[in-house]
Amino acid sequence: MTARRRLPLALRDASFRVRDALHRGVSRGRLDARDLVRPFHGIRSAVPPRTVDERARALAPRLRPDQVFSHLTAAAILGIPLPRRFEGTPRLHVTTIGADQALRVRGAVGHRAHHGRVRATRSRGVRLTTPADTFVALGTMLTLDELIIAGDALVGWLGWATADELVRAVSRRRGLRGVVKLRRALAEIRPGSRSPGETRARLALVRRGLPEPALNHDVVVDGRWIACVDLAYPAARVAIEYESDLHRTDPATFRKDLTRGERLKDVDWWLVRATADDVGRGIDRFVQRVRRLLDVGYRAPHDHRLATLR
């Protein structure tokens, strides 16, 4: 068996266009060899791309300078939390900025946008819409609450955008489909959130008539820092922690949570632990418990025995 000829150095560790390889002297037979995969028409790669990032980098050589990754693809690359129904979505979204036609490649969804309405940046080795413009593009794909979670992530724990940047991006898309929902989402996005669960808990409380809690509040008593809690009502000394599965499965996180709870108890704060069930099917019971603790906390000194009531 004849050994396959090695590819030029510039083509060995990245996806590349067939025509670029031909210009470098690579034979058609070498490009059709079985050790190279074909993730997209006209593209070859030494390794099958599996993640969204890898598939985007595989398609990138096909894109023109006026084309960028957008919508769900840009959101996934930026780390914006997306609903589970989009997990494993095979097609990549690409937006053409300007008057030229949208991309037409099997495995991709082409979009178009006018100059000035969408802006581009670079992340993970590919060009994509800016975080704020990515948020706007999601307006036609996500529900209101899902948009709020995405916005909270961008202005919160991801830190990819400011609230003002989101407002400006939405204003550039005046009159387009989904803009009303985007404006409603802007009114409920808050900086300071650190997880989708925290956002869901906040929305559950506020939409059922409770005051808006402080986010990631530092509990300080007599000048001494006690703990930082996900949500808090300082005047009533009520703290709320959203417990994801990590809190249960990671021993270090579990021990840290226990210590935080004891420290809060020592300074007469109540700690309510919320889970996915509490902001899902058990939402009414969760909100009722917080409401009761607030009523007592605003009116009288704490009695830790009440905190055990469900």
SETORSE-924650 format. One record per residue (C-alpha): x, y, z; residue number from 1. Coordinates in nm, 3 decimals. Each point is the difference from the previous one (the first is absolute). Layout:
REM residues N
+---------+---------+---------+-----+
:      c1 :      c2 :      c3 : pos :
+---------+---------+---------+-----+
:       X :       Y :       Z : NUM :
...
+---------+---------+---------+-----+
***
This chain:
REM residues 310
+---------+---------+---------+-----+
:      c1 :      c2 :      c3 : pos :
+---------+---------+---------+-----+
:   0.000 :   0.000 :   0.000 :   1 :
:   0.140 :   0.338 :  -0.099 :   2 :
:   0.036 :   0.252 :   0.281 :   3 :
:  -0.220 :   0.306 :  -0.037 :   4 :
:   0.182 :   0.322 :  -0.078 :   5 :
:   0.006 :   0.243 :   0.289 :   6 :
:  -0.202 :   0.316 :  -0.032 :   7 :
:   0.172 :   0.340 :   0.002 :   8 :
:   0.068 :   0.118 :   0.354 :   9 :
:  -0.263 :   0.277 :  -0.019 :  10 :
:  -0.276 :  -0.256 :  -0.071 :  11 :
:   0.081 :  -0.275 :   0.250 :  12 :
:  -0.168 :   0.126 :   0.316 :  13 :
:  -0.295 :   0.194 :  -0.138 :  14 :
:  -0.294 :  -0.032 :  -0.236 :  15 :
:   0.069 :   0.138 :  -0.346 :  16 :
:  -0.165 :   0.063 :  -0.334 :  17 :
:   0.063 :  -0.248 :  -0.278 :  18 :
:   0.085 :   0.276 :  -0.245 :  19 :
:   0.259 :   0.148 :   0.239 :  20 :
:   0.165 :  -0.341 :   0.032 :  21 :
:   0.003 :  -0.042 :  -0.379 :  22 :
:   0.173 :   0.337 :  -0.031 :  23 :
:   0.266 :  -0.128 :   0.240 :  24 :
:   0.068 :  -0.298 :  -0.222 :  25 :
:  -0.201 :  -0.266 :   0.184 :  26 :
:  -0.135 :  -0.252 :  -0.248 :  27 :
:  -0.369 :  -0.074 :  -0.042 :  28 :
:   0.068 :  -0.362 :   0.088 :  29 :
:   0.161 :   0.102 :   0.330 :  30 :
:  -0.303 :   0.217 :   0.084 :  31 :
:  -0.231 :  -0.296 :  -0.064 :  32 :
:   0.195 :  -0.233 :   0.230 :  33 :
:  -0.188 :  -0.166 :   0.284 :  34 :
:   0.209 :   0.157 :   0.276 :  35 :
:  -0.161 :   0.338 :  -0.072 :  36 :
:  -0.359 :   0.073 :   0.100 :  37 :
:  -0.242 :   0.224 :  -0.185 :  38 :
:  -0.196 :   0.201 :   0.259 :  39 :
:  -0.137 :   0.237 :  -0.267 :  40 :
:   0.001 :   0.014 :  -0.377 :  41 :
:   0.339 :   0.113 :  -0.122 :  42 :
:   0.160 :  -0.041 :   0.344 :  43 :
:   0.247 :  -0.261 :   0.125 :  44 :
:   0.119 :  -0.066 :   0.354 :  45 :
:   0.235 :  -0.251 :   0.158 :  46 :
:  -0.224 :  -0.038 :   0.306 :  47 :
:  -0.381 :  -0.019 :   0.007 :  48 :
:  -0.135 :   0.321 :   0.160 :  49 :
:  -0.240 :  -0.083 :   0.283 :  50 :
:  -0.069 :   0.307 :   0.214 :  51 :
:  -0.164 :   0.318 :  -0.125 :  52 :
:   0.336 :   0.178 :   0.024 :  53 :
:   0.172 :  -0.267 :  -0.208 :  54 :
:  -0.273 :  -0.008 :  -0.262 :  55 :
:   0.006 :   0.379 :  -0.026 :  56 :
:   0.376 :  -0.004 :  -0.054 :  57 :
:  -0.051 :  -0.269 :  -0.264 :  58 :
:  -0.249 :   0.214 :  -0.193 :  59 :
:   0.190 :   0.326 :   0.052 :  60 :
:   0.221 :  -0.038 :  -0.311 :  61 :
:  -0.316 :   0.007 :  -0.214 :  62 :
:  -0.120 :   0.333 :   0.140 :  63 :
:   0.051 :   0.333 :  -0.174 :  64 :
:   0.120 :   0.306 :   0.195 :  65 :
:  -0.362 :   0.122 :   0.024 :  66 :
:  -0.123 :  -0.326 :   0.156 :  67 :
:   0.005 :  -0.081 :   0.372 :  68 :
:  -0.139 :  -0.269 :   0.227 :  69 :
:  -0.319 :   0.111 :   0.174 :  70 :
:  -0.317 :  -0.102 :   0.185 :  71 :
:   0.026 :  -0.335 :   0.186 :  72 :
:   0.351 :  -0.066 :  -0.132 :  73 :
:   0.142 :   0.329 :   0.129 :  74 :
:  -0.185 :  -0.049 :   0.329 :  75 :
:   0.153 :  -0.345 :   0.050 :  76 :
:   0.350 :   0.127 :  -0.080 :  77 :
:  -0.042 :   0.287 :   0.248 :  78 :
:  -0.129 :  -0.234 :   0.271 :  79 :
:  -0.348 :   0.152 :   0.021 :  80 :
:  -0.232 :  -0.251 :   0.174 :  81 :
:  -0.244 :  -0.152 :  -0.247 :  82 :
:  -0.305 :  -0.225 :   0.053 :  83 :
:   0.053 :  -0.374 :  -0.019 :  84 :
:  -0.216 :  -0.025 :  -0.311 :  85 :
:   0.287 :   0.157 :  -0.193 :  86 :
:   0.264 :  -0.242 :   0.124 :  87 :
:   0.156 :  -0.189 :  -0.287 :  88 :
:  -0.142 :   0.236 :  -0.262 :  89 :
:   0.211 :  -0.100 :  -0.302 :  90 :
:  -0.037 :   0.301 :  -0.226 :  91 :
:   0.215 :   0.311 :   0.040 :  92 :
:  -0.149 :   0.349 :  -0.033 :  93 :
:   0.183 :   0.252 :  -0.218 :  94 :
:  -0.104 :   0.360 :  -0.066 :  95 :
:   0.105 :   0.196 :  -0.308 :  96 :
:   0.036 :   0.368 :   0.086 :  97 :
:  -0.087 :   0.208 :  -0.303 :  98 :
:  -0.174 :  -0.045 :  -0.333 :  99 :
:   0.160 :  -0.326 :  -0.116 : 100 :
:  -0.195 :  -0.324 :   0.014 : 101 :
:  -0.016 :  -0.218 :   0.308 : 102 :
:   0.228 :  -0.300 :   0.034 : 103 :
:  -0.125 :  -0.316 :  -0.165 : 104 :
:   0.188 :  -0.300 :   0.132 : 105 :
:  -0.144 :  -0.331 :   0.116 : 106 :
:   0.025 :  -0.010 :   0.379 : 107 :
:  -0.038 :   0.377 :   0.040 : 108 :
:  -0.288 :   0.248 :   0.026 : 109 :
:   0.057 :   0.326 :  -0.184 : 110 :
:  -0.132 :   0.339 :   0.121 : 111 :
:   0.036 :   0.356 :  -0.125 : 112 :
:   0.027 :   0.331 :   0.183 : 113 :
:   0.036 :   0.359 :  -0.114 : 114 :
:   0.324 :   0.191 :   0.056 : 115 :
:  -0.003 :   0.180 :   0.334 : 116 :
:  -0.253 :  -0.230 :   0.165 : 117 :
:   0.235 :  -0.287 :   0.081 : 118 :
:   0.361 :   0.026 :   0.112 : 119 :
:   0.274 :  -0.260 :   0.007 : 120 :
:   0.270 :  -0.109 :   0.242 : 121 :
:   0.233 :  -0.298 :   0.034 : 122 :
:  -0.001 :  -0.285 :   0.252 : 123 :
:   0.134 :  -0.357 :   0.009 : 124 :
:   0.178 :   0.058 :  -0.328 : 125 :
:  -0.306 :   0.098 :  -0.207 : 126 :
:  -0.191 :   0.316 :  -0.090 : 127 :
:  -0.345 :   0.030 :   0.154 : 128 :
:  -0.261 :   0.257 :   0.091 : 129 :
:   0.073 :   0.207 :   0.310 : 130 :
:  -0.151 :  -0.126 :   0.326 : 131 :
:  -0.266 :   0.273 :  -0.006 : 132 :
:  -0.097 :  -0.072 :  -0.361 : 133 :
:  -0.004 :  -0.373 :   0.075 : 134 :
:  -0.251 :   0.072 :   0.278 : 135 :
:  -0.220 :   0.187 :  -0.249 : 136 :
:   0.014 :  -0.287 :  -0.250 : 137 :
:  -0.126 :  -0.238 :   0.269 : 138 :
:  -0.319 :   0.205 :   0.028 : 139 :
:  -0.172 :  -0.212 :  -0.265 : 140 :
:   0.115 :  -0.331 :   0.150 : 141 :
:  -0.034 :   0.023 :   0.377 : 142 :
:  -0.291 :   0.058 :   0.234 : 143 :
:  -0.015 :   0.312 :   0.214 : 144 :
:   0.147 :  -0.171 :   0.307 : 145 :
:   0.271 :  -0.167 :  -0.209 : 146 :
:   0.096 :   0.341 :  -0.138 : 147 :
:   0.020 :   0.143 :   0.351 : 148 :
:   0.228 :  -0.286 :   0.104 : 149 :
:   0.221 :   0.066 :  -0.305 : 150 :
:   0.009 :   0.373 :   0.078 : 151 :
:   0.077 :  -0.060 :   0.367 : 152 :
:   0.291 :  -0.220 :  -0.108 : 153 :
:   0.139 :   0.261 :  -0.238 : 154 :
:  -0.010 :   0.287 :   0.251 : 155 :
:   0.066 :  -0.229 :   0.296 : 156 :
:   0.233 :  -0.295 :   0.038 : 157 :
:   0.121 :  -0.003 :  -0.363 : 158 :
:   0.069 :   0.373 :  -0.006 : 159 :
:  -0.017 :   0.017 :  -0.380 : 160 :
:  -0.226 :   0.307 :  -0.015 : 161 :
:  -0.152 :   0.282 :   0.202 : 162 :
:  -0.369 :   0.073 :   0.036 : 163 :
:   0.048 :   0.316 :  -0.208 : 164 :
:   0.158 :  -0.201 :  -0.281 : 165 :
:  -0.300 :  -0.231 :  -0.006 : 166 :
:  -0.236 :   0.298 :  -0.014 : 167 :
:   0.192 :   0.155 :  -0.290 : 168 :
:   0.007 :  -0.329 :  -0.192 : 169 :
:  -0.377 :  -0.041 :   0.038 : 170 :
:  -0.058 :   0.361 :  -0.110 : 171 :
:   0.189 :  -0.069 :  -0.324 : 172 :
:  -0.252 :  -0.273 :  -0.086 : 173 :
:  -0.309 :   0.218 :   0.032 : 174 :
:  -0.298 :  -0.147 :  -0.184 : 175 :
:   0.142 :  -0.350 :  -0.047 : 176 :
:  -0.167 :  -0.319 :   0.116 : 177 :
:   0.053 :  -0.075 :   0.369 : 178 :
:   0.087 :   0.356 :   0.102 : 179 :
:  -0.300 :   0.034 :   0.235 : 180 :
:   0.106 :  -0.311 :   0.190 : 181 :
:   0.357 :   0.128 :   0.014 : 182 :
:  -0.116 :   0.328 :   0.155 : 183 :
:  -0.199 :  -0.191 :   0.261 : 184 :
:   0.308 :  -0.205 :   0.079 : 185 :
:   0.216 :   0.312 :   0.037 : 186 :
:  -0.234 :   0.126 :   0.272 : 187 :
:   0.069 :  -0.314 :   0.211 : 188 :
:   0.370 :  -0.058 :  -0.064 : 189 :
:   0.219 :   0.071 :   0.303 : 190 :
:   0.378 :   0.008 :   0.044 : 191 :
:   0.137 :  -0.214 :   0.279 : 192 :
:  -0.154 :  -0.337 :  -0.075 : 193 :
:   0.240 :  -0.294 :  -0.005 : 194 :
:  -0.212 :  -0.285 :  -0.137 : 195 :
:  -0.324 :  -0.075 :  -0.188 : 196 :
:  -0.140 :  -0.146 :   0.323 : 197 :
:   0.048 :   0.331 :   0.182 : 198 :
:  -0.183 :   0.181 :  -0.279 : 199 :
:  -0.290 :  -0.246 :   0.012 : 200 :
:  -0.025 :   0.038 :   0.378 : 201 :
:  -0.003 :   0.379 :  -0.025 : 202 :
:  -0.270 :  -0.002 :  -0.266 : 203 :
:  -0.209 :  -0.244 :   0.201 : 204 :
:   0.005 :   0.228 :   0.305 : 205 :
:  -0.060 :   0.331 :  -0.176 : 206 :
:  -0.276 :  -0.124 :  -0.228 : 207 :
:  -0.192 :  -0.130 :   0.299 : 208 :
:  -0.001 :   0.334 :   0.173 : 209 :
:   0.310 :  -0.007 :   0.220 : 210 :
:   0.251 :   0.287 :   0.002 : 211 :
:   0.301 :  -0.029 :  -0.228 : 212 :
:   0.286 :  -0.166 :   0.189 : 213 :
:   0.357 :   0.123 :   0.005 : 214 :
:   0.229 :  -0.216 :  -0.216 : 215 :
:   0.321 :  -0.151 :   0.131 : 216 :
:  -0.029 :   0.192 :   0.321 : 217 :
:   0.287 :   0.022 :   0.246 : 218 :
:  -0.129 :  -0.056 :   0.352 : 219 :
:   0.202 :   0.225 :   0.231 : 220 :
:  -0.077 :   0.017 :   0.373 : 221 :
:   0.180 :   0.242 :   0.232 : 222 :
:   0.258 :   0.064 :  -0.269 : 223 :
:   0.074 :  -0.372 :  -0.041 : 224 :
:  -0.063 :  -0.177 :  -0.330 : 225 :
:  -0.207 :  -0.312 :   0.053 : 226 :
:  -0.091 :  -0.135 :  -0.343 : 227 :
:  -0.101 :   0.085 :  -0.355 : 228 :
:  -0.345 :  -0.137 :  -0.084 : 229 :
:  -0.176 :  -0.038 :  -0.336 : 230 :
:  -0.310 :   0.202 :   0.089 : 231 :
:  -0.079 :   0.196 :   0.315 : 232 :
:  -0.253 :   0.215 :   0.180 : 233 :
:   0.238 :   0.177 :   0.239 : 234 :
:  -0.267 :   0.186 :   0.198 : 235 :
:  -0.168 :  -0.330 :   0.089 : 236 :
:   0.330 :  -0.187 :   0.026 : 237 :
:  -0.112 :  -0.265 :  -0.247 : 238 :
:   0.250 :  -0.160 :  -0.239 : 239 :
:  -0.076 :  -0.231 :  -0.291 : 240 :
:   0.250 :  -0.236 :  -0.156 : 241 :
:  -0.068 :  -0.182 :  -0.325 : 242 :
:   0.137 :  -0.353 :   0.023 : 243 :
:   0.090 :  -0.163 :  -0.331 : 244 :
:   0.106 :  -0.364 :  -0.031 : 245 :
:   0.360 :   0.114 :   0.048 : 246 :
:  -0.081 :   0.093 :   0.358 : 247 :
:  -0.110 :  -0.359 :   0.059 : 248 :
:   0.265 :  -0.191 :  -0.193 : 249 :
:   0.314 :   0.204 :   0.074 : 250 :
:   0.124 :  -0.064 :   0.357 : 251 :
:   0.187 :   0.330 :   0.030 : 252 :
:  -0.303 :   0.200 :  -0.112 : 253 :
:  -0.224 :  -0.198 :   0.235 : 254 :
:   0.224 :   0.073 :   0.300 : 255 :
:   0.023 :   0.367 :  -0.095 : 256 :
:  -0.380 :   0.022 :  -0.014 : 257 :
:  -0.034 :  -0.151 :   0.346 : 258 :
:   0.252 :   0.242 :   0.146 : 259 :
:  -0.176 :   0.297 :  -0.162 : 260 :
:  -0.332 :  -0.110 :   0.148 : 261 :
:   0.142 :  -0.027 :   0.351 : 262 :
:   0.168 :   0.341 :  -0.021 : 263 :
:  -0.327 :   0.161 :  -0.108 : 264 :
:  -0.186 :  -0.171 :   0.282 : 265 :
:   0.254 :   0.135 :   0.250 : 266 :
:  -0.087 :   0.359 :  -0.098 : 267 :
:  -0.378 :  -0.057 :  -0.004 : 268 :
:  -0.051 :  -0.032 :  -0.374 : 269 :
:  -0.237 :  -0.254 :  -0.151 : 270 :
:   0.128 :  -0.201 :  -0.295 : 271 :
:  -0.242 :  -0.145 :  -0.253 : 272 :
:   0.148 :  -0.259 :  -0.235 : 273 :
:  -0.169 :  -0.018 :  -0.341 : 274 :
:   0.032 :  -0.274 :  -0.261 : 275 :
:  -0.125 :  -0.051 :  -0.355 : 276 :
:  -0.321 :  -0.146 :   0.145 : 277 :
:  -0.058 :   0.315 :   0.208 : 278 :
:   0.001 :   0.220 :  -0.309 : 279 :
:  -0.191 :  -0.261 :  -0.198 : 280 :
:  -0.286 :  -0.216 :   0.122 : 281 :
:   0.049 :   0.106 :   0.364 : 282 :
:   0.008 :   0.370 :  -0.073 : 283 :
:  -0.312 :   0.096 :   0.198 : 284 :
:   0.126 :  -0.168 :   0.313 : 285 :
:   0.343 :   0.161 :  -0.039 : 286 :
:  -0.143 :   0.350 :  -0.039 : 287 :
:  -0.242 :  -0.053 :   0.289 : 288 :
:   0.287 :  -0.097 :   0.229 : 289 :
:   0.205 :   0.306 :  -0.094 : 290 :
:  -0.304 :   0.225 :   0.043 : 291 :
:  -0.063 :  -0.137 :   0.350 : 292 :
:   0.362 :   0.053 :   0.105 : 293 :
:  -0.008 :   0.355 :  -0.133 : 294 :
:  -0.318 :   0.078 :   0.189 : 295 :
:   0.153 :  -0.124 :   0.324 : 296 :
:   0.342 :   0.151 :  -0.066 : 297 :
:  -0.136 :   0.347 :  -0.068 : 298 :
:  -0.215 :  -0.004 :   0.315 : 299 :
:   0.197 :  -0.177 :   0.272 : 300 :
:   0.336 :  -0.143 :   0.110 : 301 :
:   0.087 :  -0.334 :  -0.153 : 302 :
:  -0.069 :  -0.336 :   0.157 : 303 :
:   0.207 :  -0.269 :  -0.167 : 304 :
:  -0.267 :  -0.259 :   0.074 : 305 :
:  -0.222 :   0.164 :  -0.263 : 306 :
:   0.261 :  -0.058 :  -0.267 : 307 :
:  -0.058 :  -0.374 :   0.021 : 308 :
:  -0.371 :   0.032 :  -0.083 : 309 :
:  -0.096 :  -0.098 :  -0.352 : 310 :
+---------+---------+---------+-----+
***
